[in-house]
């Protein structure tokens, strides 16, 4: 009952108090995606692998707000998130149960509502990571400790890409560039994956590490396929 009430409140607030933000996001996102996805990327409609599908296209067509999906394999959870705001090219999305995630250039930079939140992630090259020949880079993840102080993990990462990788989202099959990011900081290790539209910074889906206790989240950029772009 509480979850249902929270769902109603959040979507009411988003619909009523954030109309200008949503309209701005929709217009901005639609222009970007329609221009890029209209190019010849060998896009085909095809039944998606079940493991890549959280929600179907009939469900997606009911939403007018920008929508993404996340799932947390370690916690066996799935959620739909709506756009909350766009500030300095950093997008924040929120779920009905209060989980929020923030991205810069499709890269996870903060979470709220998890047991061990990523308070902040800093990447010196995050706005050019997918469009230049990056082999190695560094990033810092910041977490709260038990005394309300901060713990920082300084990761050294290697970066590699595979062109013409076939990716699926809903019933769409398209070619992407798959980037694999392997990072270490002492005993901490993780491997992130990004499926990016070729020669762009648009991440269609990704697998990104949050923290040691929460593991990874899978992120699906459903909004790229809203508004009848195909």
VENQUI-V201851 format. One record per backbone hydrogen bond with DSSP energy under -1.0 kcal/mol. CO is the residue of the C=O (numbers start at 1). NH is the residue of the N-H. E is the energy in kcal/mol with one decimal. If there is no record, write none. Layout:
co = {CO,CO}
nh = {NH,NH}
e = {E,E}
//
This chain:
co = {1,2,3,4,5,6,7,8,9,10,11,12,13,18,19,20,21,22,23,24,25,26,27,28,29,30,31,32,33,36,39,41,44,49,50,56,57,59,60,66,67,68,69,70,71,72,72,72,77,79,81,82,85,87,90,91,92,92,93,94,95,99,100,101,102,102,103,104,107,110,112,117,118,120,122,125,132,135,137,139,140,141,142,142,143,145,149,151,153,155,156,157,158,160,162,165,167,169,171,172,173,174,176,177,178,179,180,181,182,183,184,185,188,190,192,193,194,195,195,196,197,202,204,205,206,207,208,211,215,217,218,219,220,220,221,222,223}
nh = {5,6,7,8,9,10,11,12,13,14,15,16,17,22,23,24,25,26,27,28,29,30,31,32,33,34,35,36,37,39,41,175,173,52,53,60,61,62,63,83,223,81,220,79,218,75,76,77,72,70,68,94,92,90,87,103,84,85,101,82,98,95,112,93,109,110,91,107,104,102,100,119,111,142,140,128,134,159,157,155,122,153,119,120,151,148,145,143,141,139,184,137,182,180,178,176,174,172,46,169,44,167,165,196,162,194,160,192,158,190,156,188,185,183,181,207,179,204,205,177,200,197,221,195,219,193,217,215,210,208,71,206,69,222,224,225,226}
e = {-2.5,-2.8,-2.4,-2.2,-2.4,-2.7,-2.4,-2.1,-2.7,-2.8,-2.2,-2.3,-2.5,-3.0,-3.1,-2.4,-2.8,-3.1,-2.5,-2.4,-3.5,-2.9,-1.8,-1.9,-3.1,-2.8,-1.7,-1.9,-3.3,-1.5,-1.7,-1.5,-3.9,-1.8,-1.4,-2.1,-2.2,-1.3,-1.7,-1.3,-1.4,-2.6,-3.1,-2.3,-3.2,-1.3,-1.1,-1.3,-2.2,-2.4,-2.0,-2.3,-2.5,-1.4,-2.4,-2.6,-3.1,-1.4,-2.0,-2.4,-1.5,-2.7,-2.2,-2.6,-2.9,-1.2,-2.2,-1.7,-2.3,-2.5,-2.4,-1.0,-2.5,-2.7,-1.9,-1.7,-2.4,-2.9,-2.9,-2.7,-2.5,-2.8,-1.9,-1.2,-3.3,-1.3,-2.4,-2.7,-2.5,-1.8,-1.8,-2.1,-2.2,-2.8,-2.5,-3.4,-2.1,-2.2,-3.5,-1.9,-3.3,-2.9,-2.9,-2.6,-2.1,-2.4,-1.9,-2.5,-2.6,-1.9,-2.5,-2.0,-2.5,-2.8,-2.7,-2.7,-3.0,-2.8,-1.1,-3.2,-1.5,-2.4,-2.9,-2.8,-2.8,-2.3,-2.6,-2.3,-3.2,-2.7,-1.8,-2.1,-2.4,-1.8,-1.1,-2.6,-1.4}
//
